[in-house]
Amino acid sequence: MITFLTITIALVCILLMAVVLIQNPKGGGVDSTFGGQGANQMFGAAKSTDLIEKITWGLAIALFILCIITAIAVNGGGTAGGGIPLPTEL
């Protein structure tokens, strides 16, 4: 399960990087290089920007949740002390 979560996190990270690069900053960006103008003509400038922003937020939230789930899974479901057993004899 941890392998599946790790692969999913990697895919979400790659998608998030791509979506962030596609966004149109103040002076123009990679958006226009990859056909951003066609998307603006098809959806309208405001709607394509809104869609890309929603996708960015969705991927960021998914990454955050996946990282928390993976940390809980690796930790063993919430054992005290971070999963490190304490010595019984001193």
Biotite code that builds the C-alpha atoms (Angstrom):
import biotite.structure as struc

atoms = struc.array([
    struc.Atom([0.000, 0.000, 0.000], chain_id="A", res_id=1, res_name="MET", atom_name="CA", element="C"),
    struc.Atom([2.857, 2.357, 0.777], chain_id="A", res_id=2, res_name="ILE", atom_name="CA", element="C"),
    struc.Atom([4.289, 1.747, -2.701], chain_id="A", res_id=3, res_name="THR", atom_name="CA", element="C"),
    struc.Atom([0.936, 2.663, -4.278], chain_id="A", res_id=4, res_name="PHE", atom_name="CA", element="C"),
    struc.Atom([0.724, 5.833, -2.189], chain_id="A", res_id=5, res_name="LEU", atom_name="CA", element="C"),
    struc.Atom([4.295, 6.807, -3.086], chain_id="A", res_id=6, res_name="THR", atom_name="CA", element="C"),
    struc.Atom([3.667, 6.326, -6.808], chain_id="A", res_id=7, res_name="ILE", atom_name="CA", element="C"),
    struc.Atom([0.425, 8.312, -6.536], chain_id="A", res_id=8, res_name="THR", atom_name="CA", element="C"),
    struc.Atom([2.251, 11.150, -4.748], chain_id="A", res_id=9, res_name="ILE", atom_name="CA", element="C"),
    struc.Atom([4.895, 11.205, -7.494], chain_id="A", res_id=10, res_name="ALA", atom_name="CA", element="C"),
    struc.Atom([2.225, 11.397, -10.211], chain_id="A", res_id=11, res_name="LEU", atom_name="CA", element="C"),
    struc.Atom([0.370, 14.176, -8.405], chain_id="A", res_id=12, res_name="VAL", atom_name="CA", element="C"),
    struc.Atom([3.647, 16.098, -8.033], chain_id="A", res_id=13, res_name="CYS", atom_name="CA", element="C"),
    struc.Atom([4.390, 15.817, -11.755], chain_id="A", res_id=14, res_name="ILE", atom_name="CA", element="C"),
    struc.Atom([0.863, 16.933, -12.657], chain_id="A", res_id=15, res_name="LEU", atom_name="CA", element="C"),
    struc.Atom([1.070, 19.814, -10.193], chain_id="A", res_id=16, res_name="LEU", atom_name="CA", element="C"),
    struc.Atom([4.358, 20.994, -11.698], chain_id="A", res_id=17, res_name="MET", atom_name="CA", element="C"),
    struc.Atom([2.867, 20.862, -15.200], chain_id="A", res_id=18, res_name="ALA", atom_name="CA", element="C"),
    struc.Atom([-0.257, 22.787, -14.178], chain_id="A", res_id=19, res_name="VAL", atom_name="CA", element="C"),
    struc.Atom([1.773, 25.465, -12.399], chain_id="A", res_id=20, res_name="VAL", atom_name="CA", element="C"),
    struc.Atom([3.950, 25.915, -15.488], chain_id="A", res_id=21, res_name="LEU", atom_name="CA", element="C"),
    struc.Atom([0.877, 26.220, -17.707], chain_id="A", res_id=22, res_name="ILE", atom_name="CA", element="C"),
    struc.Atom([-0.539, 29.072, -15.634], chain_id="A", res_id=23, res_name="GLN", atom_name="CA", element="C"),
    struc.Atom([-0.237, 32.510, -17.156], chain_id="A", res_id=24, res_name="ASN", atom_name="CA", element="C"),
    struc.Atom([1.781, 34.846, -14.917], chain_id="A", res_id=25, res_name="PRO", atom_name="CA", element="C"),
    struc.Atom([1.672, 38.625, -15.218], chain_id="A", res_id=26, res_name="LYS", atom_name="CA", element="C"),
    struc.Atom([3.960, 38.821, -18.248], chain_id="A", res_id=27, res_name="GLY", atom_name="CA", element="C"),
    struc.Atom([2.870, 35.690, -20.119], chain_id="A", res_id=28, res_name="GLY", atom_name="CA", element="C"),
    struc.Atom([4.259, 32.245, -19.664], chain_id="A", res_id=29, res_name="GLY", atom_name="CA", element="C"),
    struc.Atom([4.416, 28.712, -20.917], chain_id="A", res_id=30, res_name="VAL", atom_name="CA", element="C"),
    struc.Atom([0.633, 28.840, -21.335], chain_id="A", res_id=31, res_name="ASP", atom_name="CA", element="C"),
    struc.Atom([0.930, 30.596, -24.691], chain_id="A", res_id=32, res_name="SER", atom_name="CA", element="C"),
    struc.Atom([3.637, 28.183, -25.867], chain_id="A", res_id=33, res_name="THR", atom_name="CA", element="C"),
    struc.Atom([1.465, 25.099, -25.421], chain_id="A", res_id=34, res_name="PHE", atom_name="CA", element="C"),
    struc.Atom([-1.635, 26.446, -27.096], chain_id="A", res_id=35, res_name="GLY", atom_name="CA", element="C"),
    struc.Atom([-2.937, 28.619, -24.326], chain_id="A", res_id=36, res_name="GLY", atom_name="CA", element="C"),
    struc.Atom([-4.411, 31.064, -26.809], chain_id="A", res_id=37, res_name="GLN", atom_name="CA", element="C"),
    struc.Atom([-6.533, 28.303, -28.350], chain_id="A", res_id=38, res_name="GLY", atom_name="CA", element="C"),
    struc.Atom([-7.834, 27.378, -24.930], chain_id="A", res_id=39, res_name="ALA", atom_name="CA", element="C"),
    struc.Atom([-8.602, 31.030, -24.230], chain_id="A", res_id=40, res_name="ASN", atom_name="CA", element="C"),
    struc.Atom([-10.565, 31.290, -27.473], chain_id="A", res_id=41, res_name="GLN", atom_name="CA", element="C"),
    struc.Atom([-12.482, 28.094, -26.801], chain_id="A", res_id=42, res_name="MET", atom_name="CA", element="C"),
    struc.Atom([-13.366, 28.639, -23.130], chain_id="A", res_id=43, res_name="PHE", atom_name="CA", element="C"),
    struc.Atom([-12.824, 32.365, -22.838], chain_id="A", res_id=44, res_name="GLY", atom_name="CA", element="C"),
    struc.Atom([-9.851, 33.892, -21.019], chain_id="A", res_id=45, res_name="ALA", atom_name="CA", element="C"),
    struc.Atom([-11.491, 33.967, -17.600], chain_id="A", res_id=46, res_name="ALA", atom_name="CA", element="C"),
    struc.Atom([-12.874, 30.429, -17.741], chain_id="A", res_id=47, res_name="LYS", atom_name="CA", element="C"),
    struc.Atom([-9.579, 28.761, -18.735], chain_id="A", res_id=48, res_name="SER", atom_name="CA", element="C"),
    struc.Atom([-7.726, 30.629, -16.003], chain_id="A", res_id=49, res_name="THR", atom_name="CA", element="C"),
    struc.Atom([-10.393, 29.652, -13.497], chain_id="A", res_id=50, res_name="ASP", atom_name="CA", element="C"),
    struc.Atom([-10.214, 25.997, -14.570], chain_id="A", res_id=51, res_name="LEU", atom_name="CA", element="C"),
    struc.Atom([-6.422, 25.873, -14.298], chain_id="A", res_id=52, res_name="ILE", atom_name="CA", element="C"),
    struc.Atom([-6.580, 27.507, -10.876], chain_id="A", res_id=53, res_name="GLU", atom_name="CA", element="C"),
    struc.Atom([-9.146, 24.962, -9.659], chain_id="A", res_id=54, res_name="LYS", atom_name="CA", element="C"),
    struc.Atom([-7.003, 22.099, -10.965], chain_id="A", res_id=55, res_name="ILE", atom_name="CA", element="C"),
    struc.Atom([-3.961, 23.567, -9.166], chain_id="A", res_id=56, res_name="THR", atom_name="CA", element="C"),
    struc.Atom([-5.827, 23.821, -5.867], chain_id="A", res_id=57, res_name="TRP", atom_name="CA", element="C"),
    struc.Atom([-7.257, 20.317, -6.268], chain_id="A", res_id=58, res_name="GLY", atom_name="CA", element="C"),
    struc.Atom([-3.853, 18.787, -6.925], chain_id="A", res_id=59, res_name="LEU", atom_name="CA", element="C"),
    struc.Atom([-2.296, 20.695, -4.011], chain_id="A", res_id=60, res_name="ALA", atom_name="CA", element="C"),
    struc.Atom([-5.011, 19.474, -1.640], chain_id="A", res_id=61, res_name="ILE", atom_name="CA", element="C"),
    struc.Atom([-4.682, 15.918, -2.988], chain_id="A", res_id=62, res_name="ALA", atom_name="CA", element="C"),
    struc.Atom([-0.918, 16.032, -2.420], chain_id="A", res_id=63, res_name="LEU", atom_name="CA", element="C"),
    struc.Atom([-1.385, 17.285, 1.139], chain_id="A", res_id=64, res_name="PHE", atom_name="CA", element="C"),
    struc.Atom([-3.909, 14.546, 1.967], chain_id="A", res_id=65, res_name="ILE", atom_name="CA", element="C"),
    struc.Atom([-1.836, 11.808, 0.320], chain_id="A", res_id=66, res_name="LEU", atom_name="CA", element="C"),
    struc.Atom([1.245, 12.856, 2.310], chain_id="A", res_id=67, res_name="CYS", atom_name="CA", element="C"),
    struc.Atom([-0.701, 12.706, 5.583], chain_id="A", res_id=68, res_name="ILE", atom_name="CA", element="C"),
    struc.Atom([-2.175, 9.286, 4.715], chain_id="A", res_id=69, res_name="ILE", atom_name="CA", element="C"),
    struc.Atom([1.275, 7.979, 3.774], chain_id="A", res_id=70, res_name="THR", atom_name="CA", element="C"),
    struc.Atom([2.793, 9.256, 7.025], chain_id="A", res_id=71, res_name="ALA", atom_name="CA", element="C"),
    struc.Atom([0.051, 7.527, 9.017], chain_id="A", res_id=72, res_name="ILE", atom_name="CA", element="C"),
    struc.Atom([0.494, 4.294, 7.033], chain_id="A", res_id=73, res_name="ALA", atom_name="CA", element="C"),
    struc.Atom([4.271, 4.296, 7.520], chain_id="A", res_id=74, res_name="VAL", atom_name="CA", element="C"),
    struc.Atom([3.893, 5.080, 11.213], chain_id="A", res_id=75, res_name="ASN", atom_name="CA", element="C"),
    struc.Atom([1.702, 2.024, 11.724], chain_id="A", res_id=76, res_name="GLY", atom_name="CA", element="C"),
    struc.Atom([-1.602, 3.732, 12.427], chain_id="A", res_id=77, res_name="GLY", atom_name="CA", element="C"),
    struc.Atom([-0.683, 6.056, 15.257], chain_id="A", res_id=78, res_name="GLY", atom_name="CA", element="C"),
    struc.Atom([1.654, 4.260, 17.659], chain_id="A", res_id=79, res_name="THR", atom_name="CA", element="C"),
    struc.Atom([2.955, 6.526, 20.402], chain_id="A", res_id=80, res_name="ALA", atom_name="CA", element="C"),
    struc.Atom([6.478, 7.869, 20.212], chain_id="A", res_id=81, res_name="GLY", atom_name="CA", element="C"),
    struc.Atom([6.646, 7.937, 16.433], chain_id="A", res_id=82, res_name="GLY", atom_name="CA", element="C"),
    struc.Atom([6.620, 4.160, 16.146], chain_id="A", res_id=83, res_name="GLY", atom_name="CA", element="C"),
    struc.Atom([9.936, 3.736, 17.976], chain_id="A", res_id=84, res_name="ILE", atom_name="CA", element="C"),
    struc.Atom([9.639, 1.257, 20.821], chain_id="A", res_id=85, res_name="PRO", atom_name="CA", element="C"),
    struc.Atom([10.923, 2.451, 24.156], chain_id="A", res_id=86, res_name="LEU", atom_name="CA", element="C"),
    struc.Atom([13.463, 0.307, 25.988], chain_id="A", res_id=87, res_name="PRO", atom_name="CA", element="C"),
    struc.Atom([11.899, -1.753, 28.764], chain_id="A", res_id=88, res_name="THR", atom_name="CA", element="C"),
    struc.Atom([15.085, -2.243, 30.754], chain_id="A", res_id=89, res_name="GLU", atom_name="CA", element="C"),
    struc.Atom([17.527, 0.432, 31.757], chain_id="A", res_id=90, res_name="LEU", atom_name="CA", element="C"),
])
